[in-house]
């Protein structure tokens, strides 16, 4: 993978992190990878009995509106629960892959061609939170290690993201079935959390 693509992914993830740190979660929605956004929207309304008989497009539109609402409520929910995000750090990408196989035909020869149309980059992140313990009212600092799956259409600089903190390998493969099955080749960053001691 070209170093320039890894650098662009890191820079785009830093912009995402700055917006999240400001509490601008609608930016996260705007930059969410389209297939992931569609799935999340449909999942939100899938059990709503009032939507029976509505078309998939209507369900998706209603689901997207609910998803935006849910994301924009995050800062106030965090404040209510005594949680403050202190830092959002972005590190050098650990690995990248070519994904989304497109198929077509060579106009001159008529031969079938297939080519990868998108770059996918795993960008490690670290978030730091201050949490007020509800029982003791004592503040604690918590660290969360995660990653963003940064995706861009080749030849563009319009990056989209999937948050890797709760993403299972099965979900990742459902979007990108041709990713390597070998863990080392896949190169997923570490995910986890811990309390930080002073």
Secondary structure, DSSP 8 states (H G I E B T S, - for coil): --HHHHHHHHHHHHHHHHHHHTT-HHHHHHTB-HHHHHHHHHHHHTT-GGGTT--HHHHHHHHHHHHHHHHHTHHHHHHHTTEEEEEEEE----EEEEEEEEEEE-TTT--EEEEEEEEEEEEEEEEEEEEE-TTT--EEEEEEEEEEEEEEETT----EEEE-TT--HHHHHHH-TTS-SSHHHH-----EEEEE--
